[in-house]
Structure formats: structure tokens, C-alpha cells
């Protein structure tokens, strides 16, 4: 690996010094130089830190600081000499930065907003859970990205729990934050105070009940009462939007399955807190919550050795831990996209004078070969320009059907790693049986001997099958009676735009690592080599691949790639294509801030040093850190 180079970092106002440390330390440790832009409201601590770097003897130019408002951050993110952007802040600004960096080859880490659930089960230690709620939502006036702003209480204890919570709220002290006896200080600005009030007004209009303490507020400063909102439903604005203030929305659940469904009913996925004395229940719920950090019987726990970051619209990438260092290093296989599309992507075809049986290969969706929605087909030319076949021309409806099928196969991610490995080995064995057939097909399409490409495709399946049960997480040991399980989880539903060259090997090189680690995929194969992908259908059908795990749609790659990028139920997207195509999918991916990887399709896929490796596995996973306490 190697450093990225120059890192542009933008941090928010809620934790100005902590966010600075989270950003600057791993970037410098990984060998990069830094240009930091602090929030305009909280720049003084960053300026003092810059002075400390001089006193510490940090070489000139290694750490740089620019202050300013939003336009300064935009200029930093869009600067041509910045190699990577790391941003912490609102989801709205995160989308803007994703758009600014689209097509620039810049690395990108986004740590964005959240609407974190706080689950309290009937067997929880109620007094401890009450204190957890206080720390989770009223710490720093609720101006915390991972604040536990959605309280979910099991129905059998909800009335008593909320009554006790209100009593605890009455004892909260509001005032000068420099006073050590103060529980809650002021909101950062008048505009933020007005924003919080607007959410309360909106909740009342939607029928919610809003309760707050009668504690007198200081006369000067932007203060807001700690507020409890009840009589809400999952679709209420106060339950779906990040308020970023001392406002807690509460509702009940009956079973742990219902709790999981309500907790996951959000477009965010930053953190969650689970309170129960049943460790079996806690770990089961933790495994099913869609969030990057899970705290069991605790909240707001952090350690430099443990990663922090979210799923979904809470961003991608991690702060802290081994994963946080990976975010500031590049690997050999992380090659940038190609500058130009390959000249042979679409070749003219002559008519077929031989009288061979006219066949149109279908699409492969949900484990079945299906006709394209459009009814149209694409002609495929041999290396001499003659027509050798036609394939279905997929469209938006086909993409939608494939995404639905991929979601329906989500149990593949919970299958044992050993089982997934055996399926991939079986896939390789079946491909080897028909190696001569695929080699001949490749020779017809390219004019070159296809034996080596088929052999390497089989090797690649064996390589990733071997990794299925070996790509594991870690157990961290932070202080004070905690263990942290860092668990790699599949990204989810992934779109794969395969390279134009090496039609079979490029296809296998993207599908294999993705499904090896539990993802389901929608694959757009090479246009000129699409018949190789359609021949591969029968290998999939005879290799125990569950329906919906692999879906293949042939047709115009840029058009289909754009539809995948727009689809908000696609979680990740790899594009092995040219720069214009990757720029477009990165711009379109902002709808749900899906994870994207723009990689070179024109690389030598036969070279294992760039055609396979742990970088592909790392990109196919996201880490969940589960904090578990122990002791009496």
C-alpha cells in the first residue's frame, strides 16, 4: 500500500477538537499530508492545534489549516491537487461533496448524520437504561451524530419507564457548560435553535405529544429544554429526520423482531444502543441491526483502536481502528478508471449467411432466464465482424426486477462462510468441465486463445472460495471492562459494471469476491463479450447458487450503469469502466449515498497482483463494531 498524498479534511462544530484528532492522526500516521478546514463557528481550537504542531516540530507543509465558511470547504473538496477528501457533517453537505468529487479519482470518506435507536427490553436494568438515555440524547445538547434520538421501549414496561425518565429529566441542570455541575449547555447558534423548534412544531401538527421540563433557562444564550415526544409512529417526521438537538422521540414495541424492524426503519445507520440483561438476545439483535456501531448496555463509547462509522446514508468509511487507517492508504489493485472507452466496445456486424439457428440469449434474473422488458436485442459480432448471436437489451424495468430479486436472496449473507465456499468451489468445478467451450467462445469473440483466461477464471473462483471463511474481524480490548467485536458484514445488494476486456475473467473477478462475502449482485457484463456471460447462466444454474444471488443483465453498459446508480435499494456499486461513466454513476449515487468504487477496467486481469486480492474483499464488506460490557 501507499499513502494517498494530500488529504482535504472538513470537520463540524459539535466536537471541534475531537473530530480534528480523529481526522488528522490517522492521516499523518499513514504518511499523508493534511489540509484541514474546521467549522466556521468553532475554529479557535483548530488554530491552537496548528500552533502546537509548530511547537512539536512537525515539518512545514505536513499539516495545513484554512478557515472559512461553506465556500472554503467546497473549494477544498474540488481542488485538483487534493487526493482524498474526508468529511464529517450533515448528510445534505455530504451529498454535495460526493457530487463535487465525482469523476475526479479522489478518495472519499463520509461520516454523516444519524437517527440512532435506543432499545430497552423488559429485562433491562431500568435505572442504568435511564442514565443511558440521558447520556445518549442530552449529552452535548443532543448535537451528536450518533445521539440515541429514537427511544424504543418494550410495551410491558413502557409506562413505568417513561414516568421514571420524566422524573430524571426534571433533575437535569441547564446552564453554563463550564460549570462542572451543569448537565446541558446552550445550542450552538440561534439558527440551530430555530431549526429544533421547527421540528417540535411539526411534531405537534402531526399529532405527537411534546413534554419538557419546567426548569428555568438562562436569560442569555441559545438554550432549549430537554424534550420528550410521544404518541408517534415510525413514519412521523420526528422519527425519521435528524433533529440535532435535545429532543427524544419515544414509541413502544412488543417483540424483539418488531424492535429490529422499527429500529431499521430509517435511511440512516450510524449507531444503536441495546439494553437487556439477556446477552443472547442482545447479540442477536445487534447482529440484525443495520448500523455501524452497536453499544450493549452502554452508549457513546469510543476508543482509538475501535472503528466508528455508519451504514446507508450515515456515510461510508471508518474513523479509528485498523479500518480507519485503511481509509488513508491505497493498494496496488486500486487503479483509477480508464480515460477513454475501449474502441472495440461496439463493433459493426455483418448479417449471418450460414443459416445457423437464430437464438437470442435472455437475461438472468432471480435464478431464471427471462426475456428483456423492452423486447429488444443487441447483435454480437465475432472478431471478423460476422454476426454470432444476439443478447437481450435490458432497461430500467429489468434493473428494478433484478434489485428486487437480489433483496429476496438476502439470506445468502447469513449463510455460513463454509457453505459459501463450497458453492464457489462447485462453481469453479463446473466451469472447468466446460473450459473448452468457453475457450472457443472467447476465441470467436477476440481471435485470441482463450485457454489462459478460462484457467485464470477458475483459479480466481478458488482464490475467493478459500477466503470465504478466512476474511474475519477482530476483538478489541478497550479499557474499563469492555470488549469490542469488529465484524465484517456484506455491503448488501451490489451493482457490478464489468470491464469491456477479458469478458469472462472480468466478470468472475467482480462477482466472486462480492458473493464470497455474502453480497447479492446485479451484474452488467461486457457488451462485446456478452455471449460469454449468457453462456455462464447454465454454470450458475447447476452450481447451487441460490436464486437472486447473481443476476446478469446484458445491454448498453452506460445506460444500465446509470439506472443502477439511481436505484435507492442498491447499497454498493463497482464500475470497471472509463472516466465519463464512473463520473456519472458517482454523481447519480447521491440518492442513497451508496458506496462506489471506480476502478480500471483496462488493467491486465490476468495479473493476480491487480486482478484479485484483499482490496476486493475489503470493498465488499463494511465493519460493524459491537461493544459488549462485562463484570458486575
N, C-alpha and C positions, 0 to 999 in steps of 0.2 A: 504494500500500500504506500501511498504518498500523500502529503498534505494537499488540501485544495489550493491554497495560496492565500489570497486576500479575502477575508470574511467580513461581510457587512452585517452588523448586528443591530437590531432595533428592539428596545425594551419598554415596558409600560410604566405607569406611575404608581401602581399599587404596592410593589415591593422593589423600589429602585435599586437598592444595594444588593439584595439577594439575587434578583434577576441578572444584575451585572455579573456577579460571581458565577452563576450558573452558565452564563454565556461565555465569558472571557476565559475562564480557567481551562475548560477542555479544548477550546480553540487554540490557545497558546501551547498547551501540553502536547497537542497533536502536530505542532510545527507550523502553524499558520500565523499570519499577521492579522490584526483586527482593526476595523473602523467601527466604533460604537456610536449609536445615536440614541441618547436617553430621551424619555418623555419630556416635553417642554415644561410640564408642571413640576417636575422633580429632577432637575439637572444638577443640583449642587453636590449631591453625594458622588455623582459620577465625576464631576470636576475635581473633587478632593481625591478620589481614587487615582485620577490621572497624575496628580501631584505625587501621590505615594509611589507610583510606578517609576517616576523620575528618581525619587529618593532611594528606591530599591536597586537602581542601576539597570533597569530594563533598556536594552538598546533602542536608540531613536528609531521611530517608524514601526516598531513592533506593535505598540498599542497607540491608537489614534482616536480622538474624540471630536465629534461635531455635534453642536447643539442646534436646536431649531424645532419648528413645528412639523406638521404633516408633509409639507412640500420637501423638507430636507430628507425625510425618510424615503419619499418617492424618488428623489434624485439619487440617493444611495443605492436603493434596490435596482434602479435601472442603469446604473453606471456600467460602462462596458468593461472596466478593469476589475470589477468585483467578481470573484469566482464562486461565491456561495453567499446566500442570504439566510440568516437565522432570525426569526421574528417571534416575539411573544406579544399578544394583544388580542383585540377583538376579532371575531370571525369575519366581520364585514371588511376590515382592513386586510385580513389575511387573504381574502378573495382578491382584493386589489393587487396585492403583492404577487399572488400566483399569476395574475394576468400580466403584470409588468415583466415578470421573469420568463414568461412563455417563449420558447424557441431560442433562448439565449445560452443554453448549456450550463446555466448556473445551478449549483446545488441549492436545495431549499429545505429548510426545517420550519414547521409552523406549530407553535404551541398556542392554541386559541381558547375560546370560551367553553363553558360547560353548563350543564343543568343537572348537577350530580344528585343521585338519590341517596337517601339516608334511611335504611331499612331497619325497623325494630320489630323483632319477633316476640311472641308471647313469653318465651322463656328467658328473655334478656334480663340482665341486671338493670332495672329501671333507673336507679339513681345514677349509675355510670352512663347510661344512654342519654339521660337528660343533660349531663355535663358534656357529653359528646356532641349533642345538638348545639349547645351554646358555643362550643369551640368551632363546630363545623360551619355555622352560618353567621355568628355575630363577631367572630374574630376578624379584626381589621374592618369592622362595619360591614361585613359581607362582601367587601370589594376584593374577592378572591376568585380566581378562575375555577378552582375546584371546590367552591363552597357547597356544602350539603343543603341546597335550597329546596329540595323536594323531600319532605318527610313522609315516609310510608310506614304506617303503624298497623300491626295485626289487629283485626277488629275486636277481638276479645279483650284487649287491654287499652284500646284507643281512648275511651272516655277518661279513664283514670290517668293515663299518660299525659294527655293534653292538659288536664286540670293541673297536674303537677308541674308541667312545663310552664304554664302561665304563672304559677307561683314563683318559679325560678326566674322568669323574665322580670317580675316585679322587683327583684333584688339586684338587677343589673345597674351598675353605676355608669352614668353618661357624663362625660366632661373632658377635661384637658388630658390628652393621651400621654403627656409627660408625667402625669401623676400616676404613681405605681398602683394606686387603688382603683383606677378607672378601668372599667370593662370595655367601654365603647367610646371612641372619639368621634371626630367630625367626618362628614363626607368630604371628598377631595375638592369639590367645586360646586358652585351654585347650579351649573348646567347639569351635573350629575344628580344633584338633589331633585331638580325638576323632573328628570327622567325617571327617577324612582317613584316620585309622586304620581306620575302619569300611569305607571303600571298599577298602582293601588287604585286609582280612579277607574281604570279599565277593568280591574277585577271586580269592583263593586257593580259596574254596569253589567257584567256577565253573571251576576247573581251570587258572588262569593261573599263570605263574611270576613271582615278585617278587624282584628283586635290588636291593640297595642297598649303598653303600659301608660300610666299617667305620670310617670317620672318627669319632673320639670326639666326642660332642656336649657342649656346655657344660652344667654341672650345674644352673644356674638358667636359667629361660626355657622357652618352649614351642617346642622345636626338633624337626625331623623330617628324617631322611636323604633326600637326593635318591634317588628310586626309579625303576627301570625295570621295566615289566611287559610280559612277552612271552607267547607261546602264547595269544593272544587272537583272538577273532573279532569281526566288526562288531557283533554283537548283544550282546556282553558288556557288563555294566553299566559297567565301567571305560572302555569305548569310547563309551558313549552319554551318560553323566552328567558334568556339570561337577564335578570334584573340588575345584578352587580350592586347590591345594597343589602341592608339588614332585614330582608323580607323572606319569611319561611312559609311555603305553601304545603299544607298537610292533607293527606287523604288516607283511607284505610285499604287493607287487603285481607283476604280470608286464608288463602293457602300460599305456600311458597312459590308454586307455579304462577299464581296470579301476581305475586310480588315481582317475580322476574319479568313478566310481560309488561307490567306498568313501568318498572324501572328502565326497561329497554325501549320504551315508547318515547324516544327522543332522537333528534338528529345529532345530538352530541354524544360523547363517550369518553369523558376525561377521567372521572373518578367515581367511586361509590363507597359507602360505609355500611357494614353489616353488623348488627348487634344481636347476638344469640349465645347462649351457653352451650349449645349443641354444635360441636366442631364439625360433625359430619354434615349437618345442614348448612353451616356457614361455608364450607369448602365447596359443596355442591352449588350453592347459589353463586359463589364467587366465580366458579368455572363457567357459568352461563350468562353472567352479566357482560354486556358489551362496553367495557371501559378499560382504560389502560392501567389504572391504579385502583386496587381494592384494599380497603382497610377493614379488618375484622376486629370488632370491639375496640376501635380506636378511630381517630380521624386526624387529618393534617399531619401525618408522619412523613418525614423526609430524611434521606441520608445520601451523602455524595456517592456511595457505592451502589445505590439502587436507582434504576431508571424512573423517569417521570414523563408522562406524555399520554396522548389520547388516541381514540379511535374516531372514525367518522368525521364530523365537522369540527371536532376538537383539535384537528390537525394531524400531522404525522412527523415522525422523528422522535427522539427521546433526549431529555436532559438528564445528565448524571448516569452513573454506571458505565458498564462496558459499551452498552448501546449508544450512550451519549458521546463516547469517543469515536465510534464508527461514523457518526454523523459528520465528523471533521476530517475523515480520511477517504481517499479514492483508491479503488482497486484496479488491477490491470484489466479486468474484464469490463470495467465501466467505461466503455468507449463512447464518445459523443455520436449523435446521429449523423448520417451521411449528408453531404452538402447538396447533392443532386439525386433525383430518382434515377434508377438504372435505365439505360437506354432500351433494354430489351423487355421492359415490363409488359408492354402491349405490342405484339407483333402482328403484322397483317397475315391473313391466312388465305390459302387457295381453296377452291372447292374440293370435295372429296370424290374423285372419279372412280374409286375402286369398287364401289357398291357394297362396302362393308356395312354391317348392321349399324344403323344410326341410333346412338344412345346418348341420353342427356343425364349426366350424374346429378343426383339430388343433393340437398343439404342434409346435415346430420344434427338433429335437434332432439333432445330428450331420449336418446338411445334408439331413435328411429330415423330412417331415411325419408325425408319429406320434400315435397315439391316447393319451390320458392313461391312466396305470396304473389309476386309480380307475374309469374308465368313466363318470364323472360329467361334467356340463357346467354352464356358467353362462349365464343369459339376459342378453342385452344389450339395453338399451332405447334407443329414439330419443329426441330431445328432447321429443316429445309423449307419451312414456310407452309407446308401442307397441313390440312385440317386433320387432326387426330381425335377430336372429340369436343363435346360441349359440356359445360357445367351450369348449374343453376345460378341465377343472378339474384343474390339476396338483397333485401331492403330493410327499412325501419321496422316493419312488422315482424320480419324474421328475427331481427335482433331482439325485439321485445319477447318473442316466444322463447328464444334461447336463454335470455336472462331469467325468465320465469322457470324454465326447466332447471337451470343451474341452481336457483334458490331452492327448488324442490329436492335437490340432491345434497342439501347441506349436511346430512348425516355422515357423508363421506369424511368430513372434518373431525368427527368424533370416533371414527373407526380407529382401531389400534394401528400404531405405526408398523407393526409386523404384518398386519393384514394388507396395508397399502403397499408394503414392499413386495409381498408375494404377488399381488396383482401386477405390479410393474415388471417383475421378473417374468411372469407369464406373458405379458405383452411383448417383451423382448424375445422370448422363445418363439412366439407365433410370428413375429416379424422375421425371425431368422429362417423359419420354414419357407417363407415366400420371398427370400432375399433375391433370388434370380429374377423373379417377376418385377420387383421394384427397381432392380438394377437396369433391366431392359427398358422400363418406363422412363427412367432418368436419362438413359442414352438416347431414346427417341426425342425427348424434350430438349436436351442440351448438346447432343452429339458427342459427349464425353462419357468415358466409362464410369458407371455409377456404383461399381462394387465397393469402392472405398467409402463413399457416402453412406451406403446401407450398413456397412460394417461399423462405421463410427456411430450411426444412429442406434444400433443395438448396444454398443458399448455405453452410450450416453444413458440409455434406459437402465442398464445395470449399475452405472455410477450413481444415479439418483435413487434407485431401489436400495442400494447399500446405505444411503444417507438417511432413509426414512426414519429409522429408529436410533439414529446417532446424532441428529441435529437437536440438541437438548438445551434446556435452560440452565439456571444456576440457583443456588441457595445463598443469599447474602446474610450476613450476621451484623446488623446494626446494633448499637448499644441499647441498654435498658430493656432486656427481656423480650426481644423481637426476633423473628426470622422473616425473611422476605423471599418468596418463591418467584423467580423471574421465569415466566413460562412463555415460550414462543407459540403463538396461535396463528392459524391461517388468516390471511387478509380477508378472504370470503369469496365473493364472485369476482373473477378477474377476466378482463378482456386482453387477448394476446394478438397483436398485429405482427404476423410472422415476416421474416425477411424475404425479399424477392429472390435472392440467390439461394442455392442449396435447399431446394424446396422441401426435401424430406428431413434433412438434418436440422434445418432451421425450425421446422415445425416441432420436431421432437425436443430440440434444445430449449424451447419455451414451455411446451406442455409438461414435460417430465418433472422439472423442479416445482412447478406450480401444484400439480396434483399429488406429488410425493409428500408434500407437507399439508395436504388436506383442503386445498382450494378446489373450487369448481371453475371451469373456464369456458369462455366463448372465444373461439379461435378464428381469425381471418387469415387464411393461408396465402402463399404466393399466388399472384394472378397467372403468371405464365406457367407455373408448375402446379396449378390447382388439381390436375388429374391425379397427382401423387397423393394429395390429401383425400380425394374421394376414394381412391383405392384403399386408403388407410381405414376407411369406415369398417370394412369387414374384419380387420385386425382388432379394432375396438370391440366389435360385436361378439367376438369369440374369445375375449380375454378377461372376462369377469369385471369389466369396467361398469359400474352402476349407471343406469340411465340418467342423463343430465350432468354427469361429472365432466365429460368432454363434449362440447358442441362445436361444430365446424360449419361456418357459413362462407361460401365462395361468392365472388363478385368483385366489384370495384373497391379496392382497399381503402383509398382516402374517404370515400363516401361511407363505407361501413365503419371505419375508424371514428369518424365524426359522430355517427349515431351511438356508438358505444360510449364515447366521451360524454355525450349529452345525457345518457341514461343515469338517473339518480339512484338506481339499485345496483349499479356496478361499483365495487369497492376499490378496485385497483386496475391499472391499465399499463401494459408494457407495449411499447411501439418500436419495433426494429425497422425503421424507415428513414426517409430523408427529412431534412430540417423543416421544410414547409409543412409536412404532415404532422410532425411531432409538435411544432409550434401551435398548430390548430387544435390538436387534442388537449394540449396543456391549457389553452385558453378556454376550451369548452368544458374542461373538467371541474371548473369552479362551482358548478351547480351543487354538488355534494362534497367538494374538495377531496375527490378520490386520489389515492396515491398513484402517481405516474412515474414511469421510468422510460426515458427516451434513450435508446441505445442504438449503436451502429448495426445496421443490417448487412453492410458490405464487408464486415470482418471475415476473417478466414475461420468459418465454423468448424473446419476440420482440425484446427489448432486447439487442443484442450485447454491451453492456458488462457484463452479468451472466449472459448465457446462453451465452457462449463465452469463450475466452481461454487464456492460457498457464497459468493456475492449474489448469485441467482437465488439461493436458498434464503439468504437474509432479506432479499427484496420480496420474497413470497410469504413472509411472516411479519407479525408485529408482536412486541413483547407486552405481556400483562404482568404487573408486579403485585403480588398478593402479600399483604402484611398480616402476619399472624402472631399475636402475643402469647406468652406462656408464663406460668407461675401463679401463685395465689396472692 
